Amino acid sequence: MGTPSLIKIFQTLEKAYPSPRGWPHGEWPLSGEFRPRRLEVVVGAVLTQNVNWKNVEKVLTRMIEEQLVEADRIKRCPQAFLENTIRSAGFYRQKAKRLKGITQFILAYPGEFYSEVGREELLSIPGIGPETADSILLYACDRPHFVVDAYTRRLFTRYGFLNPKASYQEVQQLFESHLPADVPLYKRFHALIVEHAKQVCRKTPVCKDCVFQEECEYRPAER
């Protein structure tokens, strides 16, 4: 597969979804209440693990109400209080520990976290896996790390580009080796993948509404 193939898919999605809902221009939806603003991305990346974004938005609103909008406040917040605040995000005990862990890491970081933190450093934090680390790097740190999530795997496996058993690293390498290392492009592409997967390429796909129905390998298999 060459670059034009992925770019063509991107362009097709752009025409189909000029304004992805909840992801304007491929940017992470921010309230502007966290300090710094990019901290909301870090918090959101942890909260969204294994839960839909609507639940995360509820939790972010609750955290703002409780003034848990700074790394130091989250770190010093009593564990039980933080768990209760983020309960709607599911797995709240684990996620409370992870939020405390990453905020402690940010506060103790010897340099400027958002401009200097490395991927391996993020992966060393308990509970921070590749998808969460890359979400932080792309959306909070503006680094060209393509985010591979369940939506990406679903769409491109059905399309015929991915082996269902491919590792996270293999899938990410596929995208990063065939696309320019462009942060706005990565953000926008990921947003469009999410939108298409939510609207059409669902767990039970609505193939008749799909802009890829002529070339996708999944639909012919269903006939």
C-alpha positions as CSV (number, residue, x, y, z in Angstrom):
1,M,0.0,0.0,0.0
2,G,1.3,3.4,-0.9
3,T,0.8,6.9,0.5
4,P,-1.9,7.8,-2.1
5,S,-4.2,5.0,-0.7
6,L,-4.2,6.4,2.9
7,I,-4.4,10.0,1.6
8,K,-7.4,9.0,-0.6
9,I,-9.2,7.4,2.4
10,F,-8.5,10.6,4.4
11,Q,-9.9,12.8,1.7
12,T,-13.0,10.6,1.3
13,L,-13.6,10.9,5.0
14,E,-13.1,14.7,4.9
15,K,-15.8,15.0,2.3
16,A,-18.1,12.8,4.3
17,Y,-17.6,14.4,7.6
18,P,-16.5,18.1,7.2
19,S,-17.1,18.7,10.9
20,P,-16.7,15.6,13.1
21,R,-19.1,16.0,16.0
22,G,-17.2,16.6,19.3
23,W,-13.9,16.8,17.5
24,P,-13.8,20.2,15.7
25,H,-10.9,20.3,13.3
26,G,-9.4,17.2,14.8
27,E,-8.6,19.0,18.1
28,W,-9.2,17.4,21.4
29,P,-12.3,19.0,22.9
30,L,-11.2,21.3,25.7
31,S,-13.2,23.3,28.3
32,G,-10.3,25.7,28.9
33,E,-10.8,25.3,32.6
34,F,-7.7,23.1,33.4
35,R,-4.4,24.7,34.1
36,P,-2.5,24.4,31.9
37,R,-5.2,23.7,29.3
38,R,-3.2,20.7,28.0
39,L,-3.6,19.0,31.4
40,E,-7.2,18.3,30.4
41,V,-5.9,16.2,27.5
42,V,-3.7,14.2,29.8
43,V,-6.6,13.6,32.3
44,G,-9.0,12.8,29.4
45,A,-6.6,10.3,27.9
46,V,-6.6,8.4,31.2
47,L,-10.3,8.7,31.8
48,T,-11.3,7.5,28.3
49,Q,-9.7,4.1,28.8
50,N,-12.5,1.5,28.1
51,V,-15.3,4.0,28.2
52,N,-17.1,6.3,25.8
53,W,-16.3,10.0,25.6
54,K,-19.7,11.2,26.8
55,N,-18.9,9.6,30.2
56,V,-15.5,11.4,30.2
57,E,-17.1,14.7,29.5
58,K,-19.4,14.2,32.6
59,V,-16.3,13.5,34.7
60,L,-14.3,16.4,33.4
61,T,-17.3,18.7,34.2
62,R,-17.4,17.2,37.7
63,M,-13.7,17.7,38.2
64,I,-14.1,21.4,37.2
65,E,-16.9,21.8,39.7
66,E,-14.6,20.3,42.4
67,Q,-11.7,22.5,41.3
68,L,-9.6,19.5,40.4
69,V,-8.1,21.3,37.5
70,E,-4.4,21.4,38.4
71,A,-1.9,18.6,38.7
72,D,-1.1,19.5,42.3
73,R,-4.7,19.5,43.3
74,I,-5.3,16.1,41.7
75,K,-2.2,14.7,43.4
76,R,-3.1,16.0,46.8
77,C,-6.8,15.1,46.6
78,P,-7.9,12.3,48.9
79,Q,-8.1,9.0,47.0
80,A,-11.7,8.3,48.1
81,F,-12.8,11.8,47.0
82,L,-11.2,11.5,43.6
83,E,-12.7,8.0,43.1
84,N,-16.1,9.4,43.8
85,T,-15.6,12.4,41.5
86,I,-14.6,10.2,38.5
87,R,-17.0,7.3,39.2
88,S,-18.9,7.9,35.9
89,A,-15.8,7.0,33.9
90,G,-15.8,3.4,35.1
91,F,-12.9,1.5,36.6
92,Y,-12.7,4.6,38.9
93,R,-10.4,3.1,41.5
94,Q,-7.8,2.2,38.9
95,K,-8.2,5.5,37.1
96,A,-7.9,7.5,40.3
97,K,-4.5,5.8,41.0
98,R,-3.4,6.4,37.4
99,L,-4.4,10.1,37.6
100,K,-2.4,10.5,40.8
101,G,0.5,8.7,39.2
102,I,0.7,10.8,36.1
103,T,0.1,14.1,37.9
104,Q,2.9,13.2,40.3
105,F,5.1,12.4,37.3
106,I,4.3,15.7,35.7
107,L,5.0,17.7,38.9
108,A,8.3,15.8,39.4
109,Y,9.4,16.0,35.8
110,P,12.9,17.6,35.6
111,G,12.2,19.6,32.5
112,E,9.1,21.1,30.7
113,F,6.8,18.1,30.6
114,Y,4.8,18.9,27.5
115,S,7.7,19.8,25.3
116,E,10.3,17.3,26.6
117,V,8.6,14.1,27.8
118,G,9.4,11.0,25.8
119,R,7.2,8.1,24.8
120,E,9.2,5.6,26.8
121,E,8.9,7.8,29.9
122,L,5.2,7.9,29.6
123,L,5.0,4.1,29.1
124,S,7.0,3.7,32.4
125,I,4.0,5.1,34.3
126,P,1.7,2.4,35.7
127,G,-1.5,2.3,33.7
128,I,-0.2,4.2,30.7
129,G,-0.2,2.0,27.6
130,P,0.7,2.8,24.0
131,E,-2.7,4.3,23.1
132,T,-2.9,6.6,26.1
133,A,0.7,7.6,25.7
134,D,0.3,8.5,22.0
135,S,-2.9,10.4,22.7
136,I,-1.0,12.5,25.2
137,L,1.9,13.0,22.8
138,L,-0.3,13.9,19.9
139,Y,-3.0,16.0,21.5
140,A,-1.3,17.5,24.5
141,C,2.3,17.7,23.2
142,D,1.8,18.2,19.5
143,R,4.1,15.3,18.5
144,P,3.5,13.2,15.4
145,H,2.4,9.9,17.0
146,F,-0.5,8.3,15.2
147,V,-3.1,7.0,17.8
148,V,-4.2,3.5,17.2
149,D,-7.5,2.7,18.9
150,A,-10.3,0.1,18.5
151,Y,-12.0,2.3,15.9
152,T,-8.9,2.3,13.7
153,R,-8.4,-1.4,13.9
154,R,-12.1,-2.1,13.1
155,L,-12.2,0.2,10.1
156,F,-9.0,-0.8,8.5
157,T,-9.2,-4.5,9.3
158,R,-12.6,-4.6,7.5
159,Y,-11.3,-2.5,4.7
160,G,-8.6,-5.0,4.2
161,F,-5.5,-3.1,5.1
162,L,-4.8,-4.7,8.5
163,N,-4.1,-8.1,9.8
164,P,-6.5,-8.6,12.8
165,K,-3.6,-9.9,14.8
166,A,-1.2,-7.0,14.0
167,S,0.4,-5.5,17.1
168,Y,-0.2,-1.9,18.1
169,Q,3.4,-1.0,17.0
170,E,2.8,-2.7,13.6
171,V,-0.4,-0.8,13.0
172,Q,1.1,2.5,14.0
173,Q,4.1,1.9,11.8
174,L,1.8,1.3,8.9
175,F,0.3,4.7,9.2
176,E,3.4,6.6,10.2
177,S,5.5,5.1,7.3
178,H,2.9,6.0,4.7
179,L,1.8,9.5,5.9
180,P,3.9,12.6,6.4
181,A,4.8,13.3,10.0
182,D,2.2,16.0,10.3
183,V,0.5,16.7,13.6
184,P,-2.7,18.4,12.3
185,L,-3.1,15.6,9.7
186,Y,-2.8,12.9,12.4
187,K,-5.3,14.7,14.7
188,R,-7.8,15.2,11.9
189,F,-7.4,11.7,10.4
190,H,-8.0,10.1,13.8
191,A,-11.0,12.3,14.4
192,L,-12.5,11.2,11.1
193,I,-11.9,7.6,11.8
194,V,-13.7,7.9,15.1
195,E,-16.6,9.7,13.5
196,H,-17.0,7.1,10.7
197,A,-16.7,4.2,13.1
198,K,-19.4,5.7,15.4
199,Q,-21.8,6.5,12.6
200,V,-21.3,3.8,10.0
201,C,-18.6,1.3,10.7
202,R,-20.1,0.2,14.0
203,K,-19.7,-3.2,15.6
204,T,-22.7,-4.1,13.5
205,P,-21.8,-2.0,10.4
206,V,-24.3,0.0,8.3
207,C,-22.6,-0.9,5.0
208,K,-25.3,0.7,2.8
209,D,-24.4,4.1,4.1
210,C,-20.6,3.6,3.9
211,V,-18.5,5.8,1.6
212,F,-16.1,2.9,1.1
213,Q,-18.7,0.2,0.2
214,E,-17.4,-0.2,-3.3
215,E,-13.8,-1.0,-2.3
216,C,-14.2,-2.4,1.2
217,E,-13.5,-6.1,1.6
218,Y,-16.0,-6.5,4.4
219,R,-19.2,-5.7,2.4
220,P,-18.6,-8.2,-0.4
221,A,-18.1,-10.9,2.2
222,E,-21.5,-10.1,3.6
223,R,-23.3,-10.7,0.3
